[in-house]
Amino acid sequence: MTGLILSRLVSSFIALLGAALVAFVALRLAPGDAARLTLGAFATDEAVAALRSEMGLDKSTLTQFFVYLRDFFTGDWGRSYSLGEPVRSLLEQRFPATLELGLYAFGMAFISALILALWGAHKQGPISDGVPKALGVLALGVPQFWFGLVLLIVGFEMTGLFPGPAGRLPATIAPPVGPTGMYTVDALLQGDFRTFASALHHLFLPALALGLLPFGFLYRLLRANLQDISDAPFSLVARAHGQSRLRVMNKTLLPNAIIPMLTASGLIFGQLLAGSVLVERVYNWPGAGMLVTQGVLQQDYAVVQVFILLSAVIYIITNLIVDIVAAMIDPRLAKGGA
């Protein structure tokens, strides 16, 4: 297990440097001058030159890259010149909303995929297996933002069962003050169940829209694995010894079939954090996606670069946890990773 963790940490560090390099180069290859975009078209050349110096853009490219890495890991994330606020403050306000949305979307996708795949594999009927398969195919083909609009029309406009694109809480409820910035978690920590219920109510539709694509992928992956393993010799031997189909599934099939699903989950969760921009826009969700979009358009290097590296760190930690859990389920993976 120690060898697995060390090898993953080394590869994670290399991946983190790669993400930092890609973000750094891509932003600087974009057309336009960040200082000019910040000050406007009518700014004097002297003012633009002064801002470029303040932003560190007058230094060599290599120096800028190492300063970027140093500042990130020392916690000096700089200042957003387009918004006039420290990047740390902006992300502390926005990133918890994106993280909370991603966690709920992933949780809904993972649990529903797991339940439907197990149900279909156990029953194997035209409804119990056929309907979830159709849903899985549909989930992979429907754009998330379009599905979000449909949910909004049906859930808010037509039935009024869910709130509209009003953000994370109604104006009549004060946001909970807590250590995480995630309203549902902080409300629970304070024992404020009214705020928790309202935050969960506002989360449901955007989380459902964002979790559609991950659900389709995870369901089809687990269902295919269950089908393959159910035809394996050790499964047939277990049934020949008189074990019930449900016991064979729980004790033999699921532990083997779920490992690829766990591995894919780490990749999917990272995608959810980075790919929530359109869903956030549909639901007016005050997350980091909108902030980063504005940063890209304004060439606000500090905001975009820090967000990319922060997302990469969360992605790496998530995948490390997934690898450890998978190795606990199947110790052969730990030996292979070592």
N, C-alpha and C positions, 0 to 999 in steps of 0.2 A: 504493500500500500504506500509506503514511504517513497519507493522508487517511482510509482505512478504519479504521486503528487509533485515530486521534484521535476519529472519530465514534463508534466503539464505546466508547471510554473515557468520553466525555461521557454517552452513553445509559446506560452501566453505573453511573456515579455517581448519575444520577437514579433508576435502579432500586434502588440500594443505599439511598438516602434513603427511597424508597417502602417497601421491606421493613422498614426500621427503624421507620418511622411506623406501619405496620400492626401490627407486633409490639408496639410500645409501647401503642398505643390498645387493641388487643384484650385485652391482659392487664389493663389498668386498667378496662376495662368489665366484666370478669368479676365475678360477685357475691362478696362476702366481703371481709375485711380481711386483707391479707398478714401484718401484724404479729400480729393475733389468732390466725391459723392457725398461725403459727410458735410462739407462746408457749402456745397451748392455751386452752380455754374458761374455765379457772379463774384465768387471769392477771389481775392488778389493772389498773385503767385507767391507773394511773401507769406501770406496766411497759410496757403497750402503747404509750402515748404516747412513752415514752423510746425504744422500738425503732423506732417510726415516724420519729422524728427521726433516729435513727442510719441508717435506711435511706433517708433523704431524702424520705420521703413527705409531710412537712409543708410542702415547698416547692411552688410553683406547678407546674402540669402542664407548662407550656412550659419552665421551668427544669429540671425533671426530664428532659425530652427532650434538651435540649442537653448536660446533664451525662452522660447515657447515651451520646450520640455521642462526646463528648470523651473519656470514660473508655475507650471501646472502642478508639479510634484511638491512644490513648496507652498502651494495654496494661494499664490499671488496670481489671480486669474485676470487681472487687468480691468479695464473699463470699457464699456460699450460707448463708442463715440457717437453712434447714431441715436442712442437713447439717453446718454448722459448719466448713466448709473453704473456702479460696479457690477461686473459680470457675476460675481458670487451672489450678490443680492438678487439679481434678476433670476438666476437659476434656482436659488432657494425659494423664490416665490412660485416659479413655473414648473420646475422639474418634478416635484412631488405629485402634481396633478397628472402629468404624463405617466409617471411610475405607477400611480394608483390605478389609472385607466388600463395600463398594460397588464398589471397583475390580475385585475378582475376579468379582463378579456381572455387572458391566458387560462385562468382558472375555469372559466365557463367552457372554453374550448376543450381543455384537457379532460375535465370530468364528463362532459357530454359525449365526447369521442370514446372514452373508456367504457361508459355505461352502454352505449349503443353497439359498440363493437362486441362486447361480451354478450349482450342480449342476442345479437344476430348470430354469433357463433354457437350459442347454446341452443337457440330455438331452430334456426335455419329454416324459417318459413318465408312465404312470399311477402308477408307484412313485416315480420320482425327483422328480416334480413334485407329484403328488397327495398323497403322505404328508407332505412338508413343509408344504404348504398346510393340511392338516388339523391338523398340530401348531401352526401359527401361529394358527389359529382357536381351538383348545383353550387355548393359552397366554393368549389375551386374555380367556377366559371363566372360568378357574379362579382362585379367590382364592389369593394367595401363601401366607398362613398355613395354609390347608387343604392345599395342595400340600406345604408344609414338614412338616406332621404326617404325611402319607402317606409322604414320603421317610424320615422318622424311623422310622416303623413298619416299612417294608420294609428300609431300609438298616441299622437298628440292632437292632430287636426281632426281626425274622424271620431275617435273614441274618447279622447281626453284622459286616458288611463295613465299617461306618463307626462312629465313636464316637457316643455319645449326647449329650444336651444338657449337656455338661460344660465349656462355655466354650471357650477358645482353645487350651489345651494340657492334657495330663493332669497330675495332681498330681506325677508322678514326674520331670517335666522342668521345669527352671527356665526362666522366660522370658528370652529374650535381651535383653541391655542394648545399646541402640543409639540412633542419633539420630532415627529415624522413629517408633518405637513400634509399627510394623507388624512382627509377629513373623517373617513370611516374609522380608521385606527385611532386617531386622536379623540374622537367622540366616545369610542368604547373605553379608552383609558380614563376618561373623565366620568364615565357612567352616564353620559348624555345620550340616551337611547332615541330621543326625538330627533336630534341632529343626525345621529347615525342612520336612522330610517330614511330621513330626507336625502342625505348624501347618497345612500344606496339607491334610492328611487331615481335620482338624477344620473347615477352611473349606469343604470341597467341598459338603456338603449344604446349609448355609444360603445359600451363594452361588448354588447351583442353584435353590433356592426363590425367592430374591430376584430372580434374573435371568430368571424365567419370563415375566413380563409384558413387560419390555423386549425379550426375544427375539421374542415374537409381533408386537410393533409394528414393530421394525426389519426383521424378515423380510418382512412384508407390504408395508412401504414400499419396500424395495429390489426385491422381486420385481415389484411393480407398475411401478416405474420402468424396470426392465429390459425388461418387456413393451412399454411405451410407446415406449421408445427403439429397440427392435429393429424396430419398424414405421416408424421415421422414414426419410425419403428418404436421408440420408447413410449409414445402415446398409445399406440396399438397394444403394446405389451401391458400397459397399465389398465386398459379397458379389458384385456383378456383375463386379468386377475380379478375381475369382478368389481372394480371401482366404478362408481357412478360417473356419468358424463360431467356433472357439475364439479365433483371432487377432482377429476382429472384436469379440468380447466383451471381451477383455482390453485392446485398444488403443482401442476406440471406445465400446462400451456402458458398461463399468464406470466410467471416469472421469466420464462424464456422469450416470450413475445414482446414484453414491455420494454426490454432494454433498448432496442432501436428507437422506440417511441420516446424514451427518456433522453437519449442522445439528441434526437431531433428537437426536443423541447427547448434545449439551451439555445439552439440556432433560432428557433421561432420567437422566443422571448426577446432576444436582441433585435429581431426584425420588428417586433411590435413597438418597441421603444422608438426606433428610428422611423418607422413607417406610419405613424399615427397622425401625420399632418392633415390629411384630407378629412379624416373623421373628426379631428379637433375643429376643423373649420366648419364642417356641417353643423356641429352641435355647439359652436361658440365656446369650446372648451379651453379654458385659460392655461394651456400646457406649454411645454417647451417647443413643440412643433411649430407653432405660429411665430414664436420668438426667433427660432433658427431660420425659418423661411425669410423673415424680414432681414435677418443678419446676412443671409446669402445675397439678397437683392441689393443690400447696401454695402456689401463687401466689408461687413463688420467682423474682421478676422477674429477678434477675441471671443465673441459669443459662439461663433460656429466651431472654432477649433477646440474650445473647452468642452462644448457639448459632445463633439465627436469622440474626444478622448474619454470623457465621463461615461458615455454610452459603451465605449470599448471596454472600460474597466468593469462595468456591471456585466457586460456580456461575458468577459473572461471569468469573473467570479461565479456567474451562473453555470457556465460550462464546467468549471472545476468541481462545483458541488454535484452536478449531474454525473460527472465521471466517477466521483467517490461513491455516490449512491449506487450507480450501476456496478461498480466493483464489489460493493457489499452484497448485492444480489447475486452476482456471478464472480466469485473470486478468481476465475481464470483471467478476467480482464486485468486485474491488478498484476498478475504475473506477466501478462503480455506487455502492460505499460511499463513495467520495471525493466 
